[in-house]
Amino acid sequence: MPPPDSRDDRDRRQEDRSAGHPQPPASGAPGRGWDDGLIARRARPEPHSPRTNPACDERQQRTSAPARPVISLADLPAEVRVGSALRPRLDALRELVGLSRARLDRRTLAEAGRVLEEAAARQRLSLDLTVVALAGATGSGKSTLFNTLARTQLSEAGVRRPTTASPIACVWTDRADRADGLLDRLGIPPRARRQPVRPYDPNLNGLVLLDLPDHDSAWPGHREQVDRLLGLVDAVIWVVDPEKYADAVLHERYLRPLAGYAEVTFVVLNQVDRLSTDAADQVLDDLRRLLDEDGLALGEHGEPGAVVLAMSALTGEGVGELRETLTQFTAGRNVAERRLMADVDGVAKRLRPAYVAEGRPGLTERARHEFDDRLAEAVGAQAAGLAAERSWLRDAERACGTSWTVARRWYERRLVARNGGPATVTGAVPVGVGIGLGGAGGGPGAGAAITSAPPSRRTVSRPLVEQAVRALAYEASAGLPGPWSQAVRDAASRGAEGLPEALDSAA
């Protein structure tokens, strides 16, 4: 094994490579950069020298073979990187869908199933490749920017509209067939696959750039192609021009619904060479205002969010900044995972109303007492209690009444026995004839033989039981999402099928 090179030798070779392949000028270079003039402008990183280039340092760490190598995210296998954050969330979503199939309709779960299928299909392919699509309206300059980034004429650009009839791909890879599986999934035919001029910029290694048709094209099928590919690519660069940057179709159909994908979104204001500096500042400021109204978080001062740039693909102004931003964007080899994470976030947000309740869980004490009272009414417990109370008071009066009351009742019984009829002195039907103090012929002081007739058996009222169960189910499901509220009511109805018989037995 040959000895590791010294740091000076490595630096000298890196300087030679940099001299042979000069990097594009930094965005802040005179005559090339475009300063937006805003207070809240994006913080532009300082250009890296060959000795401080992160990619160079990473290659030095790998070639010097230290005793304890430092492993970066880009060096990890794709399956390890995915398993670190994305896989647990996909497993949780898969479990949620599996548990909900019997309770939620198929249409509600269709989007979650699509996300799981797309995630599985994307993970089977190379996650080291980053698919970025150039999207925009007619005449925005997508094809010109595509050719500028590739540094060659790959996509037709001109005044004919629409110019781009089908998607075109440019792949920055060491092997031409490395991205074939990914491009097959995207539906890009082999005749539409290109490569940049060699030697290409090594900092863009792994980038797959797509030039999409116009999203507002009047040609049949163009918008369908754009919509299909926007659901499959890892990131999108929206190219707008000073005339159509506020187009309602762009904001209402695309940017607003895709607000959750801010971290994998670029918005490029092209053709700033047609504007003065002050006019470009005003247009860019207004564009940021519209993006903020769309709910698209902007990546300002190092915060995560959409990247907003101003440039001119025709003159090259600002292209260096876009190229540098793409280099940093694809260096981590985790853009595909970030896109899939945004997919999971979006489907979870849309499923939230079907799972999360705003009300208080469980039953209140008031609901429990009301349910007990309704069941007691269905059994007839209240009526039976009142009857028992009246009987007890009547018997108590007989047993513990005054002597005059006892004498009067004894006289009434004697009168009834002699006349053989129910008439009494007061004209009322005697209560407890033949039953009472002294029997039929006993005197006022003859013992108290007090008995009561057994109450008649009462059947439980099924309608009252069903009403009580329904009221309890509605109380328990208050605030729950529609499907789960219906599931609670159905479960309560099934559980109450034998309740009337059980109450009959208990009564």
C-alpha positions as CSV (number, residue, x, y, z in Angstrom):
1,M,0.0,0.0,0.0
2,P,1.7,3.3,-1.0
3,P,2.2,5.9,1.7
4,P,-0.4,8.6,1.8
5,D,0.4,11.8,0.0
6,S,1.4,14.9,2.0
7,R,-1.0,17.8,2.4
8,D,1.1,20.0,0.2
9,D,1.0,17.5,-2.7
10,R,-2.7,17.2,-2.4
11,D,-3.2,20.9,-2.4
12,R,-0.9,21.3,-5.4
13,R,-2.9,18.8,-7.4
14,Q,-6.1,20.5,-6.4
15,E,-4.8,23.8,-7.5
16,D,-3.8,22.3,-10.9
17,R,-7.3,20.9,-11.3
18,S,-8.9,24.2,-10.4
19,A,-6.6,26.0,-13.0
20,G,-7.6,23.5,-15.7
21,H,-11.3,23.8,-15.0
22,P,-12.0,27.3,-13.8
23,Q,-15.1,27.7,-11.7
24,P,-17.8,30.2,-12.7
25,P,-17.4,33.7,-11.2
26,A,-19.1,34.2,-7.8
27,S,-22.4,36.0,-7.6
28,G,-20.8,39.0,-6.0
29,A,-18.2,39.5,-8.8
30,P,-18.4,42.9,-10.5
31,G,-20.6,42.9,-13.6
32,R,-21.9,39.4,-12.9
33,G,-23.7,39.4,-9.6
34,W,-27.1,41.0,-9.1
35,D,-27.7,42.7,-5.7
36,D,-31.4,42.8,-4.9
37,G,-30.9,45.9,-2.8
38,L,-33.3,44.6,-0.1
39,I,-32.7,44.7,3.7
40,A,-33.7,41.1,4.0
41,R,-31.6,39.8,1.1
42,R,-30.4,36.3,1.2
43,A,-27.0,35.7,2.8
44,R,-24.6,34.7,0.0
45,P,-21.8,32.4,1.1
46,E,-18.3,33.5,0.4
47,P,-16.6,31.7,-2.5
48,H,-14.4,28.8,-1.5
49,S,-10.7,28.8,-2.2
50,P,-9.2,25.5,-3.3
51,R,-7.7,25.0,0.1
52,T,-11.1,25.4,1.9
53,N,-13.4,23.7,-0.7
54,P,-15.6,21.3,1.3
55,A,-15.6,18.8,-1.5
56,C,-11.8,18.9,-1.6
57,D,-11.5,18.4,2.1
58,E,-13.9,15.5,1.9
59,R,-11.8,13.8,-0.8
60,Q,-8.7,14.4,1.3
61,Q,-10.3,12.7,4.2
62,R,-11.1,9.7,2.1
63,T,-7.7,9.4,0.4
64,S,-5.5,10.0,3.4
65,A,-6.9,7.0,5.3
66,P,-6.8,8.3,8.8
67,A,-7.0,6.0,11.8
68,R,-10.6,7.1,12.6
69,P,-12.2,8.3,9.3
70,V,-14.9,10.9,9.4
71,I,-18.0,9.7,7.6
72,S,-20.2,12.3,6.0
73,L,-23.8,11.9,5.1
74,A,-22.9,11.6,1.4
75,D,-20.5,8.7,2.1
76,L,-23.3,6.6,3.8
77,P,-25.2,4.1,1.8
78,A,-28.6,5.2,0.5
79,E,-30.5,2.7,2.6
80,V,-28.8,3.8,5.8
81,R,-29.5,7.5,5.2
82,V,-33.2,6.7,4.4
83,G,-33.6,4.5,7.5
84,S,-32.3,7.3,9.8
85,A,-35.3,9.6,9.5
86,L,-37.7,8.7,6.7
87,R,-38.2,5.0,7.2
88,P,-39.9,5.2,10.7
89,R,-42.3,7.8,9.3
90,L,-43.2,5.6,6.3
91,D,-43.7,2.6,8.6
92,A,-46.0,4.7,10.8
93,L,-48.0,5.9,7.8
94,R,-48.2,2.3,6.5
95,E,-49.5,1.1,9.9
96,L,-52.0,3.9,10.0
97,V,-53.4,3.0,6.6
98,G,-53.6,-0.6,7.5
99,L,-55.5,0.1,10.7
100,S,-57.9,2.5,9.0
101,R,-59.0,0.4,6.0
102,A,-62.0,-1.0,7.8
103,R,-63.1,2.5,9.1
104,L,-62.2,5.0,6.4
105,D,-63.3,5.0,2.8
106,R,-60.9,4.1,0.0
107,R,-60.8,7.7,-1.4
108,T,-59.6,9.1,1.9
109,L,-56.7,6.6,2.0
110,A,-55.9,6.8,-1.7
111,E,-53.4,9.6,-1.4
112,A,-51.6,8.0,1.5
113,G,-51.3,4.8,-0.5
114,R,-49.9,6.7,-3.5
115,V,-47.3,8.3,-1.3
116,L,-46.2,4.9,0.1
117,E,-46.0,3.4,-3.4
118,E,-44.0,6.4,-4.7
119,A,-41.6,6.3,-1.8
120,A,-41.0,2.5,-2.3
121,A,-40.4,3.1,-6.0
122,R,-38.0,6.0,-5.3
123,Q,-36.0,4.1,-2.7
124,R,-35.5,1.2,-5.1
125,L,-33.5,3.6,-7.3
126,S,-30.4,5.5,-6.6
127,L,-30.9,8.1,-3.9
128,D,-27.5,9.6,-4.7
129,L,-29.1,11.2,-7.8
130,T,-31.1,14.4,-7.5
131,V,-33.8,15.1,-10.0
132,V,-34.5,18.8,-10.4
133,A,-37.1,20.1,-12.9
134,L,-37.2,23.4,-14.6
135,A,-40.8,24.5,-14.8
136,G,-42.4,27.7,-15.9
137,A,-44.8,29.5,-18.2
138,T,-44.4,30.1,-21.9
139,G,-41.5,32.4,-22.8
140,S,-40.0,32.4,-19.3
141,G,-36.6,31.2,-20.5
142,K,-36.5,27.7,-19.1
143,S,-34.8,26.2,-22.1
144,T,-32.2,29.0,-22.2
145,L,-31.4,28.4,-18.6
146,F,-31.3,24.7,-19.2
147,N,-28.7,25.2,-21.9
148,T,-26.7,27.7,-19.8
149,L,-26.4,25.3,-16.9
150,A,-25.4,22.5,-19.3
151,R,-23.0,24.9,-21.1
152,T,-24.2,23.6,-24.5
153,Q,-27.2,23.7,-26.7
154,L,-29.3,20.7,-25.5
155,S,-32.8,22.1,-25.6
156,E,-34.4,24.1,-28.4
157,A,-35.0,27.7,-27.5
158,G,-36.6,30.3,-29.7
159,V,-39.7,32.4,-30.4
160,R,-41.9,29.5,-31.5
161,R,-44.4,28.6,-28.9
162,P,-44.5,26.1,-27.4
163,T,-40.8,25.4,-27.9
164,T,-40.4,22.4,-25.5
165,A,-42.9,19.7,-26.6
166,S,-41.6,16.9,-24.4
167,P,-39.3,16.7,-21.3
168,I,-35.6,16.7,-21.9
169,A,-33.1,15.4,-19.3
170,C,-29.4,16.3,-18.8
171,V,-27.5,14.0,-16.5
172,W,-24.3,14.9,-14.6
173,T,-22.9,11.4,-14.0
174,D,-19.7,9.5,-14.7
175,R,-21.6,6.8,-16.6
176,A,-24.3,7.6,-19.1
177,D,-26.5,4.6,-18.0
178,R,-26.3,5.3,-14.3
179,A,-29.6,7.2,-14.3
180,D,-31.5,5.0,-16.7
181,G,-33.7,3.4,-14.1
182,L,-34.6,6.8,-12.7
183,L,-35.4,8.2,-16.1
184,D,-37.4,5.2,-17.1
185,R,-39.6,5.8,-14.0
186,L,-40.0,9.5,-15.0
187,G,-41.0,8.4,-18.5
188,I,-38.1,10.2,-20.3
189,P,-37.4,8.4,-23.6
190,P,-33.8,7.6,-24.5
191,R,-33.8,10.0,-27.4
192,A,-34.5,12.9,-24.8
193,R,-31.6,12.1,-22.5
194,R,-28.5,14.3,-22.7
195,Q,-25.2,14.9,-21.0
196,P,-23.3,18.2,-20.4
197,V,-20.1,19.1,-22.2
198,R,-17.2,17.1,-20.8
199,P,-15.3,17.7,-18.7
200,Y,-18.4,18.8,-16.7
201,D,-18.4,20.5,-13.4
202,P,-17.7,17.8,-10.8
203,N,-19.5,19.7,-8.1
204,L,-22.8,19.0,-9.9
205,N,-22.1,15.2,-10.0
206,G,-25.4,13.3,-9.5
207,L,-27.7,16.1,-10.8
208,V,-30.4,15.1,-13.2
209,L,-31.9,18.3,-14.7
210,L,-35.2,18.2,-16.6
211,D,-36.6,20.8,-19.0
212,L,-40.4,20.6,-18.7
213,P,-43.0,21.8,-21.2
214,D,-44.9,25.0,-20.4
215,H,-47.4,24.6,-17.7
216,D,-49.7,27.1,-19.4
217,S,-49.3,25.6,-22.9
218,A,-52.4,25.4,-25.1
219,W,-51.0,22.3,-26.7
220,P,-52.9,19.1,-25.6
221,G,-51.0,17.0,-23.1
222,H,-48.3,19.5,-22.1
223,R,-50.0,20.4,-18.8
224,E,-50.6,16.8,-18.0
225,Q,-46.9,16.0,-18.5
226,V,-46.0,18.8,-16.2
227,D,-48.4,17.8,-13.5
228,R,-47.2,14.1,-13.6
229,L,-43.5,15.0,-13.4
230,L,-44.0,17.5,-10.6
231,G,-45.3,14.6,-8.5
232,L,-42.1,12.5,-9.2
233,V,-39.1,14.9,-9.2
234,D,-37.1,15.6,-6.1
235,A,-37.0,19.4,-6.5
236,V,-38.4,22.2,-8.8
237,I,-36.9,25.4,-10.1
238,W,-39.8,27.7,-11.1
239,V,-38.6,30.1,-13.8
240,V,-40.6,33.3,-13.9
241,D,-40.2,36.5,-15.9
242,P,-41.1,40.1,-15.1
243,E,-44.3,39.9,-17.1
244,K,-45.8,36.7,-15.8
245,Y,-44.4,36.3,-12.2
246,A,-47.8,37.2,-10.7
247,D,-49.8,34.9,-13.0
248,A,-52.8,33.5,-11.1
249,V,-52.4,30.1,-12.7
250,L,-48.9,29.8,-11.4
251,H,-49.8,30.8,-7.9
252,E,-53.2,29.2,-7.5
253,R,-52.6,25.9,-9.3
254,Y,-49.0,25.2,-8.4
255,L,-47.2,27.4,-5.8
256,R,-50.0,27.6,-3.2
257,P,-50.8,23.8,-3.2
258,L,-47.1,23.0,-3.1
259,A,-46.3,25.4,-0.2
260,G,-45.3,22.4,2.0
261,Y,-42.4,21.7,-0.4
262,A,-40.5,24.9,0.2
263,E,-37.2,23.2,1.1
264,V,-37.1,21.6,-2.3
265,T,-38.3,24.6,-4.3
266,F,-36.4,27.4,-6.2
267,V,-38.0,30.5,-7.6
268,V,-35.9,32.2,-10.2
269,L,-36.7,35.6,-11.6
270,N,-35.3,35.4,-15.1
271,Q,-34.7,38.2,-17.7
272,V,-33.6,40.8,-15.2
273,D,-31.4,42.2,-17.9
274,R,-34.6,43.8,-19.3
275,L,-35.1,45.8,-16.1
276,S,-33.2,48.6,-14.5
277,T,-31.7,47.9,-11.1
278,D,-34.5,49.8,-9.2
279,A,-37.2,48.0,-11.3
280,A,-35.6,44.6,-10.7
281,D,-35.6,45.3,-6.9
282,Q,-39.3,46.2,-7.0
283,V,-40.2,43.1,-9.0
284,L,-38.2,40.8,-6.8
285,D,-39.7,42.4,-3.7
286,D,-43.3,41.9,-5.1
287,L,-42.5,38.3,-6.0
288,R,-41.4,37.6,-2.5
289,R,-44.6,39.2,-1.2
290,L,-46.7,36.9,-3.4
291,L,-44.8,33.8,-2.4
292,D,-45.3,34.8,1.3
293,E,-49.1,35.1,0.6
294,D,-49.0,31.6,-1.0
295,G,-47.7,30.2,2.2
296,L,-44.3,29.3,0.7
297,A,-41.6,29.8,3.4
298,L,-38.6,31.7,2.1
299,G,-35.1,30.6,2.9
300,E,-33.7,33.8,4.3
301,H,-30.5,34.1,6.4
302,G,-29.8,30.4,6.4
303,E,-33.3,29.4,7.5
304,P,-34.9,26.5,5.6
305,G,-37.3,27.4,2.8
306,A,-37.6,28.2,-0.8
307,V,-34.6,29.9,-2.6
308,V,-35.4,33.1,-4.5
309,L,-32.9,34.3,-7.0
310,A,-32.7,36.9,-9.8
311,M,-30.7,36.2,-12.9
312,S,-30.5,36.4,-16.7
313,A,-30.0,33.2,-18.5
314,L,-29.3,35.1,-21.7
315,T,-26.4,37.3,-20.3
316,G,-25.3,34.9,-17.6
317,E,-26.0,37.4,-14.8
318,G,-26.7,35.4,-11.6
319,V,-26.2,32.0,-13.2
320,G,-23.0,31.5,-11.1
321,E,-25.0,32.0,-7.9
322,L,-27.7,29.5,-9.1
323,R,-24.9,27.0,-10.0
324,E,-23.3,27.4,-6.6
325,T,-26.7,27.0,-4.8
326,L,-27.4,23.8,-6.8
327,T,-24.0,22.5,-5.8
328,Q,-24.7,23.0,-2.1
329,F,-28.2,21.7,-2.6
330,T,-27.2,18.4,-4.1
331,A,-24.0,17.8,-2.1
332,G,-25.8,16.2,0.9
333,R,-27.3,13.5,-1.4
334,N,-30.5,13.8,0.7
335,V,-32.8,15.8,-1.6
336,A,-34.9,12.8,-2.5
337,E,-35.4,12.0,1.2
338,R,-36.4,15.6,1.9
339,R,-39.0,15.5,-0.9
340,L,-40.4,12.2,0.4
341,M,-40.5,13.7,3.9
342,A,-42.5,16.6,2.5
343,D,-44.9,14.1,0.9
344,V,-45.5,12.4,4.2
345,D,-46.0,15.8,5.9
346,G,-48.5,16.8,3.3
347,V,-50.6,13.6,3.5
348,A,-50.5,13.6,7.3
349,K,-51.8,17.2,7.3
350,R,-54.6,16.3,4.9
351,L,-55.5,13.2,7.0
352,R,-55.5,15.1,10.3
353,P,-59.2,16.0,10.1
354,A,-60.1,12.3,9.7
355,Y,-58.1,11.3,12.8
356,V,-57.7,14.1,15.3
357,A,-60.6,15.2,17.5
358,E,-61.0,18.7,18.9
359,G,-63.4,17.7,21.7
360,R,-62.8,16.2,25.1
361,P,-62.3,12.5,25.1
362,G,-64.4,10.2,27.2
363,L,-67.7,10.6,28.9
364,T,-68.6,13.2,31.5
365,E,-70.2,12.4,34.8
366,R,-73.4,14.2,33.7
367,A,-73.6,11.9,30.6
368,R,-73.2,8.9,32.8
369,H,-76.0,10.0,35.3
370,E,-78.3,10.8,32.4
371,F,-77.8,7.4,30.9
372,D,-78.5,5.7,34.3
373,D,-81.7,7.8,34.6
374,R,-82.9,6.8,31.1
375,L,-82.3,3.1,31.8
376,A,-84.1,3.4,35.1
377,E,-87.1,5.0,33.3
378,A,-87.0,2.2,30.7
379,V,-87.2,-0.5,33.4
380,G,-89.9,1.4,35.2
381,A,-87.9,1.8,38.4
382,Q,-89.2,5.3,39.0
383,A,-92.9,4.2,38.8
384,A,-92.2,1.1,40.9
385,G,-90.5,3.2,43.5
386,L,-93.4,5.6,43.7
387,A,-95.9,2.7,44.0
388,A,-93.8,1.1,46.7
389,E,-93.6,4.5,48.5
390,R,-97.4,4.9,48.5
391,S,-97.9,1.3,49.7
392,W,-95.4,1.8,52.5
393,L,-97.1,5.0,53.6
394,R,-100.5,3.4,53.5
395,D,-99.4,0.4,55.5
396,A,-97.5,2.7,57.9
397,E,-100.7,4.7,58.5
398,R,-102.6,1.6,59.2
399,A,-100.1,0.3,61.6
400,C,-99.2,3.6,63.3
401,G,-102.4,5.7,62.9
402,T,-104.4,7.4,65.8
403,S,-106.9,5.4,67.7
404,W,-109.8,7.2,66.1
405,T,-108.6,6.2,62.6
406,V,-108.2,2.6,63.7
407,A,-111.7,2.6,65.2
408,R,-113.2,4.2,62.0
409,R,-111.6,1.6,59.8
410,W,-112.8,-1.2,62.2
411,Y,-116.3,0.1,62.0
412,E,-116.2,0.3,58.2
413,R,-115.1,-3.4,58.0
414,R,-117.9,-4.4,60.3
415,L,-120.4,-2.5,58.2
416,V,-119.2,-4.1,55.0
417,A,-119.3,-7.6,56.5
418,R,-122.9,-7.1,57.7
419,N,-124.3,-5.5,54.5
420,G,-122.3,-7.8,52.2
421,G,-121.3,-4.8,49.9
422,P,-118.4,-2.5,49.3
423,A,-120.1,0.6,50.6
424,T,-118.5,2.5,53.5
425,V,-119.6,5.2,55.8
426,T,-117.9,7.7,53.7
427,G,-119.1,6.1,50.4
428,A,-115.5,5.2,49.3
429,V,-114.3,1.7,48.5
430,P,-112.4,0.5,51.5
431,V,-108.7,-0.2,51.1
432,G,-107.5,-3.5,52.3
433,V,-110.9,-5.1,52.9
434,G,-110.5,-8.2,55.1
435,I,-106.9,-7.3,55.7
436,G,-105.9,-5.2,58.5
437,L,-106.3,-4.8,62.2
438,G,-108.1,-7.7,63.8
439,G,-109.2,-9.3,60.6
440,A,-112.8,-9.4,59.4
441,G,-114.4,-9.7,62.9
442,G,-111.7,-8.6,65.2
443,G,-111.9,-5.5,67.4
444,P,-110.0,-2.4,67.2
445,G,-107.1,-3.8,69.2
446,A,-106.9,-7.2,67.4
447,G,-103.3,-7.6,66.0
448,A,-102.0,-5.9,62.9
449,A,-101.9,-8.4,60.0
450,I,-100.8,-6.0,57.3
451,T,-99.8,-7.3,53.9
452,S,-99.5,-5.8,50.4
453,A,-100.3,-7.3,47.1
454,P,-97.2,-8.1,45.0
455,P,-96.5,-5.5,42.2
456,S,-97.3,-6.6,38.7
457,R,-94.3,-7.5,36.4
458,R,-93.3,-4.7,33.9
459,T,-91.5,-5.3,30.6
460,V,-88.5,-3.1,29.8
461,S,-89.4,-0.5,27.2
462,R,-87.1,-1.2,24.2
463,P,-87.6,2.3,22.6
464,L,-86.5,4.0,25.8
465,V,-83.4,1.8,26.0
466,E,-82.5,2.5,22.4
467,Q,-83.0,6.2,22.9
468,A,-80.7,6.1,26.0
469,V,-78.0,4.3,24.0
470,R,-78.2,6.7,21.1
471,A,-77.9,9.7,23.4
472,L,-74.9,8.2,25.1
473,A,-73.2,7.4,21.8
474,Y,-73.7,10.9,20.5
475,E,-72.3,12.3,23.7
476,A,-69.3,10.0,23.5
477,S,-68.6,10.8,19.8
478,A,-69.0,14.6,20.1
479,G,-66.1,16.3,18.4
480,L,-64.7,13.2,16.7
481,P,-64.1,13.1,13.0
482,G,-67.0,11.9,10.9
483,P,-65.8,8.3,10.2
484,W,-64.8,7.7,13.8
485,S,-68.0,9.2,15.2
486,Q,-70.0,6.9,13.0
487,A,-67.8,4.0,14.2
488,V,-68.6,4.8,17.8
489,R,-72.3,5.0,17.1
490,D,-72.3,1.7,15.3
491,A,-70.3,0.0,18.1
492,A,-72.8,1.3,20.7
493,S,-75.8,0.1,18.6
494,R,-74.2,-3.4,18.3
495,G,-73.3,-3.5,22.0
496,A,-76.9,-2.6,23.1
497,E,-78.6,-5.5,21.3
498,G,-78.9,-7.6,24.5
499,L,-79.4,-4.8,26.9
500,P,-83.2,-4.9,27.3
501,E,-83.1,-8.6,28.1
502,A,-80.3,-8.0,30.7
503,L,-82.4,-5.2,32.3
504,D,-85.4,-7.5,32.4
505,S,-83.3,-10.2,34.2
506,A,-81.9,-7.6,36.6
507,A,-85.4,-6.2,37.4
